[in-house]
Amino acid sequence: MGLFDFLKGGAVQCPLCGAPNARKSGDRVVCPNPLCRNSAEYQQASGAGGGTSTAPAKPSAVPRGRWQPQQPLTIRYRNFQGTDQTYTGEADSCRLQKKHLSVIVAPTGRRITLRRDRVQNLAEIERFCSQRVAPGQDWPTPRERQVLNYHKKHKTTSPLYEQIRAKYPDW
């Protein structure tokens, strides 16, 4: 027991998940890991809050690691090591970008990018993904992309922008 241990707030190791920076609150351990049963978020959600409260419970945001897609899309992927992986993503969030596929995946709710040549069920995925360029059509030149992105970002228009949009209507 050190002289200044009281400043740490009673930091201990969580007995369930082993997180090193858990803290002791009274007779219970509060873990910083949101997936652990000893976490403050888990205890509030399950109603193990210690005291009674007269205030109505606030709806909480979905903690990271518990997000589920509304329209699930299963992606079979083989990584650079040759390991097969399966991701469940949101079909509406799927984007095809040249040699990559970008999608929001469960359980984190974060966007990841995957190489198209390593996706095992690419034909199935391409049906759900919005395509910026028609199949067989060339990609816009860097100058055309600059004009398209500028006017899309600033919600403006110009004759040149309209001319380029006619070539690439889904951009």
N, C-alpha and C positions, 0 to 999 in steps of 0.2 A: 504494500500500500504506500503510494508516494504522497508527498506533501501536497501536491496540487491536483490530485485525482478528482477532487470535487468539481474542477473546472471542465473536465471531460463530460460530465453529466452521467457518470456511471457506465461508460462504454464497455460492453461485453460481447461475447460471441453468441449468435443466435443458436439455441439448442436444436432447432428444427432444420434450418437450411445452412447454417454455418457462416452466415454473413458476419464479418469481423467488426463492423461498426454499429451493431445493435446497441440499444441503451436500455437501462433498467428503469422502469417507472413503477415505483411502489414495489409490489410483489410480482409484477409481470415484466416480460421482456418485450420491447417494441422493436421490430426489425425494419430496416429501410427497404428491404426487398418487397415490392408490391404483390408478388405472387405467393409470399410466405403467409402462413396462417397467423403468425405473430405480428404482421405489419399493421400499422394504424388504419390503413385503408380497408383491409380485410376485416378487422375487428369492428369498424364502423358499419360496414356493409352487412355484417352478420348480426348486428345488434348486440355485440358483446362489449358495449361501451362502458361498463363499470357503473355509472350512475344513471338516474332517470332524468329525462329532459322533457320539458313541456313544449319546447319549440318543435315545429314540424321538421322532419328530416328533409334536407335539400337533395335534389337529384344530383348525383355526382357524375362527372365525365367518365367515360369508359377508361379504366386504367390501361396503360400500355401492356400488351400481352393478352388482352381479352377481346380484341376487335374481331368482328366477324363480317364478311362481305354480304351485301344484300343480294347480289347476283353472282354466285361463286363461279369461278373459272379455274379449272385444274390445269396446271402447267407441269409437264414432265421435262426435266432439265438434266443434262449431263455436264458436270463442271469440268474444269481443266484437269483435275486429277482422275477423271473417269468415273466419279461417283454419281450415281443416279439420285436425283432429288425431286421431290414433288412439292409444289407451291400451290396454295389456294389464294387466288386474287380476285379483285373486283372487276367484273367484265366491263363496266362503264369507264374504268380508269385506264384501260389498256391503250397504249400508244405504240405505233410502229415508227421507228426512226432509223432510216438507212439500214445498218446491220444490227440494230438493237431493238429490244422490246422492253418497254417500261410499263410497270403495273404496280398498284398498291396491293400488298399481300397481308394475309393474316399470319400470325396473331398480333403483329405489332402495329399494323395500319400504316406502315412506311412504304414509300415508293422505292422499288428496286429496279435495276436495269440488267437485262440478260441478253447474251449474244444469240441472235436468231439462228445461227447455224448449229447451236447446241441444244435448242429446244426440240424435243422429240416429237411433240404433237403440234408442230407449227401450222399445218393446214387448218386444224381445228381452231387454233388461237386466232389466226388471221381473219376468220369470219366475224369475230367479236370486236376486233380492234379497228379503230378508225384509221384510215390511211390518208395521209396528206397528199400523196401523189398517186395517180391512177396506175395500175399495173402496166409495166412496159414504158411508162412515160419517164423522161429524164427529170432529175431533180433541178430545182431552180439554181441559177448561178449564185455565187456569193452576193453579188450586187442586188439581184432580185430578192434573195432572202432578207437582205438588209432592209429593203423597202417594205417588203411584206411584214416583217417583224416590227418595224418602226410604226407603221400605220395601225397595226393591230394593237400594239401597246398603248399608243396615244389616242386611239379611237378617232383617227382622222382619215382623210382621203385625199387623193390627187389623181390627175389623169394617168400618170405612170402606174400608180397603185391599181387603178381600175383595169388597166391593160394587162398587168401581171396577174391580177385576180381572175381575169377571164381565162388565162392559161392554167391556173392552179386554183380552182374554185373551192377545194376542201382545205386549203392552207389555213 
